[in-house]
Amino acid sequence: MARVYNFSAGPATLPVEVLEKAQADLLDWQGSGMSVMEMSHRGDAFVSIAEKATQDLRKLLNVPDNYSVLFLQGGAAGQFAGVPMNLFGDSDKADYVVTGNWGKKAVKEAKKYGDIAVAASSEEGGFTEIPGRDGWQLRDDAAYVHYTPNETIQGVEFPDVPEVGDVPLVADWSSAFLSKPIDVSKYGVIYAGAQKNAGPAGVTVVIVRNDLMGSAIKSTPMVLDYQQQADADSMLNTPPCFAWYMAGLTFEWILANGGLEGMAERNKRKADKLYGFIDSSDFYRNPVAPEARSRMNVPFLLADDDLNKAFLAQAEGAGLSTLKGHRSVGGMRASIYNAMPEAGVDALIDFMRGFEKDNG
Ligand SMILES: *Cc1c(COP(=O)(O)O)cnc(C)c1O
């Protein structure tokens, strides 16, 4: 077996221990005589898997009692619609802070449902910074304020939770979910596709403050209706059973490896090393303002774009996979989520140093 260091932005590398556990249980989950993929979602076995995953996630994030934890389908992009549909009612206004491609997409989708304003955007500067809080144009009568804590494509991450007063704060945490502790009580809604840091594709976590549920607009599909899903323990219809189970194994792995404090410490160390190397070199560069740099997605450019192809091919040969940057940014991108071991970052830096020596 030859596993590579996989720097994919998502679906992304999973902890080997999680994959091995799933492999060991694949044909016969704990004496049930069947795989998790084959069991009824209403049976005791799967219900116990779902409950354990929910409790472990609550423990990891210290989710307060007045919040519901949902495991839904439709991805983070499904929530681009789910959020306005559930939170609009008395007000159909929402303010969006846009710091990259995903925030832009969220705006576009939300516009189908109400009066969406961009409260601040860093697009003019190429999404390389976070607009200063003083300049945000927030409306007091908005139903919510939406932002993206980590923009996966540009590699821009908020260092702190922004202060927005009494209007509920909504966040697309997809690519930094479970990478560090977060204070859930500061949010109205948190959502995240699992396929970056929390499991395989197919399941989307939504954490919602209970008082924000129960007044979804009439056209909301039942599967996106937070109250209906909460009442049904996220099993209004067949849930993504296997993805939910895999997310549960990932939560167990995080708990066994220092929880979110442990993840944050490792992630900071990995990111500091990689940015430190990039900054020390004249051959590589990262365009993001230092205080807004992502610890999860590290885009970098080579001194000469004509070398990109050779870089990618040689990296692949060295067991360093999926480093190509998003087409809107160019260059390279190393996604170094929780499951990327520090040894993977070390191997990447070694390779980059060698490539620079040969081509710089
Ligand atoms: C990956 C990603 C998405 C899209 O997630 P899907 O599950 O494919 O809908 C949305 N937002 C952010 C920040 C992401 O990283």
The ligand as a Tripos MOL2 file, in Angstrom:
@<TRIPOS>MOLECULE
LIG
   15    15     1     0     0
SMALL
NO_CHARGES

@<TRIPOS>ATOM
      1 C1        -16.3110   23.3060   -0.1830 C.3       1 LIG1
      2 C2        -17.0180   24.5190    0.2740 C.ar      1 LIG1
      3 C3        -18.3560   24.7660   -0.0710 C.ar      1 LIG1
      4 C4        -19.1480   23.8520   -0.9800 C.3       1 LIG1
      5 O1        -19.5390   22.7370   -0.2890 O.3       1 LIG1
      6 P1        -20.5320   21.6720   -0.9800 P.3       1 LIG1
      7 O2        -20.6750   20.6750    0.1210 O.co2     1 LIG1
      8 O3        -19.8600   21.1700   -2.2020 O.co2     1 LIG1
      9 O4        -21.7950   22.3710   -1.2930 O.co2     1 LIG1
     10 C5        -18.9570   25.8990    0.4210 C.ar      1 LIG1
     11 N1        -18.2930   26.7560    1.2220 N.ar      1 LIG1
     12 C6        -17.0030   26.5570    1.5570 C.ar      1 LIG1
     13 C7        -16.3210   27.5450    2.4340 C.3       1 LIG1
     14 C8        -16.3280   25.4340    1.1020 C.ar      1 LIG1
     15 O5        -15.0510   25.2280    1.4380 O.3       1 LIG1
@<TRIPOS>BOND
     1     1     2 1
     2     2     3 ar
     3     2    14 ar
     4     3     4 1
     5     3    10 ar
     6     4     5 1
     7     5     6 1
     8     6     7 2
     9     6     8 1
    10     6     9 1
    11    10    11 ar
    12    11    12 ar
    13    12    13 1
    14    12    14 ar
    15    14    15 1
@<TRIPOS>SUBSTRUCTURE
     1 LIG1         1 GROUP 0 **** ****
